[in-house]
Amino acid sequence: MYVPSADQITTYRVPGPGDSACSYVAPLTTFGFRPGMVFEYDAYIMIGSVEGIRATLSGLREKTSKRG
C-alpha cells in the first residue's frame, strides 16, 4: 500500500475460527479539522512480485513528488 499523504500506516491481524483471520490496514496522517474542510487522498494497493511492486512504487513516488 502506498498513500502519498500518509506519514505512517497501522495494521492489525486478528485470528478467526479455524485457519481464518481478519486483517486491517489504515494510512495515518495528522491534521487539524476546520469548518467545511474536505480531505481527499490517493491510495495505491498493489499485488505482484516484490520486484514489480518496487518498480511501480518507485514510479508512483517520482510522479507524486512532482505534484507536490
Biotite code that builds the C-alpha atoms (Angstrom):
import biotite.structure as struc

atoms = struc.array([
    struc.Atom([0.000, 0.000, 0.000], chain_id="A", res_id=1, res_name="MET", atom_name="CA", element="C"),
    struc.Atom([1.246, 3.468, -0.877], chain_id="A", res_id=2, res_name="TYR", atom_name="CA", element="C"),
    struc.Atom([-0.554, 6.601, 0.318], chain_id="A", res_id=3, res_name="VAL", atom_name="CA", element="C"),
    struc.Atom([1.485, 9.709, -0.540], chain_id="A", res_id=4, res_name="PRO", atom_name="CA", element="C"),
    struc.Atom([-0.196, 11.859, 2.135], chain_id="A", res_id=5, res_name="SER", atom_name="CA", element="C"),
    struc.Atom([0.273, 9.315, 4.965], chain_id="A", res_id=6, res_name="ALA", atom_name="CA", element="C"),
    struc.Atom([3.104, 9.627, 7.465], chain_id="A", res_id=7, res_name="ASP", atom_name="CA", element="C"),
    struc.Atom([2.503, 6.151, 8.908], chain_id="A", res_id=8, res_name="GLN", atom_name="CA", element="C"),
    struc.Atom([0.412, 3.034, 8.350], chain_id="A", res_id=9, res_name="ILE", atom_name="CA", element="C"),
    struc.Atom([-1.144, 0.919, 11.094], chain_id="A", res_id=10, res_name="THR", atom_name="CA", element="C"),
    struc.Atom([-2.015, -2.758, 10.682], chain_id="A", res_id=11, res_name="THR", atom_name="CA", element="C"),
    struc.Atom([-3.831, -5.391, 12.695], chain_id="A", res_id=12, res_name="TYR", atom_name="CA", element="C"),
    struc.Atom([-4.460, -9.102, 12.189], chain_id="A", res_id=13, res_name="ARG", atom_name="CA", element="C"),
    struc.Atom([-6.994, -10.917, 14.354], chain_id="A", res_id=14, res_name="VAL", atom_name="CA", element="C"),
    struc.Atom([-7.212, -14.715, 14.285], chain_id="A", res_id=15, res_name="PRO", atom_name="CA", element="C"),
    struc.Atom([-10.643, -16.121, 13.493], chain_id="A", res_id=16, res_name="GLY", atom_name="CA", element="C"),
    struc.Atom([-12.117, -19.579, 13.744], chain_id="A", res_id=17, res_name="PRO", atom_name="CA", element="C"),
    struc.Atom([-10.075, -22.351, 12.130], chain_id="A", res_id=18, res_name="GLY", atom_name="CA", element="C"),
    struc.Atom([-7.499, -21.058, 9.662], chain_id="A", res_id=19, res_name="ASP", atom_name="CA", element="C"),
    struc.Atom([-9.324, -17.766, 9.038], chain_id="A", res_id=20, res_name="SER", atom_name="CA", element="C"),
    struc.Atom([-8.221, -14.287, 10.123], chain_id="A", res_id=21, res_name="ALA", atom_name="CA", element="C"),
    struc.Atom([-9.213, -10.673, 9.614], chain_id="A", res_id=22, res_name="CYS", atom_name="CA", element="C"),
    struc.Atom([-6.605, -8.137, 8.518], chain_id="A", res_id=23, res_name="SER", atom_name="CA", element="C"),
    struc.Atom([-6.901, -4.361, 8.757], chain_id="A", res_id=24, res_name="TYR", atom_name="CA", element="C"),
    struc.Atom([-4.662, -1.655, 7.369], chain_id="A", res_id=25, res_name="VAL", atom_name="CA", element="C"),
    struc.Atom([-5.098, 2.118, 7.584], chain_id="A", res_id=26, res_name="ALA", atom_name="CA", element="C"),
    struc.Atom([-2.973, 5.050, 6.429], chain_id="A", res_id=27, res_name="PRO", atom_name="CA", element="C"),
    struc.Atom([-2.375, 7.710, 9.103], chain_id="A", res_id=28, res_name="LEU", atom_name="CA", element="C"),
    struc.Atom([-1.724, 11.411, 8.839], chain_id="A", res_id=29, res_name="THR", atom_name="CA", element="C"),
    struc.Atom([-2.151, 14.214, 11.364], chain_id="A", res_id=30, res_name="THR", atom_name="CA", element="C"),
    struc.Atom([-4.014, 17.447, 10.632], chain_id="A", res_id=31, res_name="PHE", atom_name="CA", element="C"),
    struc.Atom([-6.494, 19.818, 12.232], chain_id="A", res_id=32, res_name="GLY", atom_name="CA", element="C"),
    struc.Atom([-10.149, 19.925, 11.261], chain_id="A", res_id=33, res_name="PHE", atom_name="CA", element="C"),
    struc.Atom([-11.627, 23.192, 10.026], chain_id="A", res_id=34, res_name="ARG", atom_name="CA", element="C"),
    struc.Atom([-15.291, 24.022, 9.310], chain_id="A", res_id=35, res_name="PRO", atom_name="CA", element="C"),
    struc.Atom([-16.237, 22.968, 5.787], chain_id="A", res_id=36, res_name="GLY", atom_name="CA", element="C"),
    struc.Atom([-12.972, 21.098, 5.306], chain_id="A", res_id=37, res_name="MET", atom_name="CA", element="C"),
    struc.Atom([-12.729, 18.375, 2.659], chain_id="A", res_id=38, res_name="VAL", atom_name="CA", element="C"),
    struc.Atom([-9.876, 15.885, 2.877], chain_id="A", res_id=39, res_name="PHE", atom_name="CA", element="C"),
    struc.Atom([-9.163, 13.690, -0.139], chain_id="A", res_id=40, res_name="GLU", atom_name="CA", element="C"),
    struc.Atom([-6.279, 11.332, -0.732], chain_id="A", res_id=41, res_name="TYR", atom_name="CA", element="C"),
    struc.Atom([-4.961, 8.730, -3.138], chain_id="A", res_id=42, res_name="ASP", atom_name="CA", element="C"),
    struc.Atom([-4.258, 5.157, -2.048], chain_id="A", res_id=43, res_name="ALA", atom_name="CA", element="C"),
    struc.Atom([-2.491, 2.575, -4.174], chain_id="A", res_id=44, res_name="TYR", atom_name="CA", element="C"),
    struc.Atom([-2.868, -1.110, -3.293], chain_id="A", res_id=45, res_name="ILE", atom_name="CA", element="C"),
    struc.Atom([-0.684, -3.495, -5.271], chain_id="A", res_id=46, res_name="MET", atom_name="CA", element="C"),
    struc.Atom([-0.212, -7.203, -5.748], chain_id="A", res_id=47, res_name="ILE", atom_name="CA", element="C"),
    struc.Atom([2.506, -8.972, -7.672], chain_id="A", res_id=48, res_name="GLY", atom_name="CA", element="C"),
    struc.Atom([6.169, -9.819, -7.362], chain_id="A", res_id=49, res_name="SER", atom_name="CA", element="C"),
    struc.Atom([8.378, -7.850, -4.999], chain_id="A", res_id=50, res_name="VAL", atom_name="CA", element="C"),
    struc.Atom([10.375, -6.557, -7.975], chain_id="A", res_id=51, res_name="GLU", atom_name="CA", element="C"),
    struc.Atom([7.231, -5.445, -9.813], chain_id="A", res_id=52, res_name="GLY", atom_name="CA", element="C"),
    struc.Atom([5.794, -3.707, -6.761], chain_id="A", res_id=53, res_name="ILE", atom_name="CA", element="C"),
    struc.Atom([9.090, -1.905, -6.096], chain_id="A", res_id=54, res_name="ARG", atom_name="CA", element="C"),
    struc.Atom([9.232, -0.695, -9.705], chain_id="A", res_id=55, res_name="ALA", atom_name="CA", element="C"),
    struc.Atom([5.636, 0.520, -9.529], chain_id="A", res_id=56, res_name="THR", atom_name="CA", element="C"),
    struc.Atom([6.210, 2.280, -6.187], chain_id="A", res_id=57, res_name="LEU", atom_name="CA", element="C"),
    struc.Atom([9.342, 3.962, -7.498], chain_id="A", res_id=58, res_name="SER", atom_name="CA", element="C"),
    struc.Atom([7.391, 5.390, -10.432], chain_id="A", res_id=59, res_name="GLY", atom_name="CA", element="C"),
    struc.Atom([4.498, 6.486, -8.211], chain_id="A", res_id=60, res_name="LEU", atom_name="CA", element="C"),
    struc.Atom([6.807, 8.225, -5.737], chain_id="A", res_id=61, res_name="ARG", atom_name="CA", element="C"),
    struc.Atom([8.504, 10.103, -8.537], chain_id="A", res_id=62, res_name="GLU", atom_name="CA", element="C"),
    struc.Atom([5.159, 11.072, -10.083], chain_id="A", res_id=63, res_name="LYS", atom_name="CA", element="C"),
    struc.Atom([3.508, 12.145, -6.794], chain_id="A", res_id=64, res_name="THR", atom_name="CA", element="C"),
    struc.Atom([6.563, 14.073, -5.563], chain_id="A", res_id=65, res_name="SER", atom_name="CA", element="C"),
    struc.Atom([6.421, 16.225, -8.713], chain_id="A", res_id=66, res_name="LYS", atom_name="CA", element="C"),
    struc.Atom([2.771, 17.088, -7.968], chain_id="A", res_id=67, res_name="ARG", atom_name="CA", element="C"),
    struc.Atom([3.715, 18.450, -4.567], chain_id="A", res_id=68, res_name="GLY", atom_name="CA", element="C"),
])
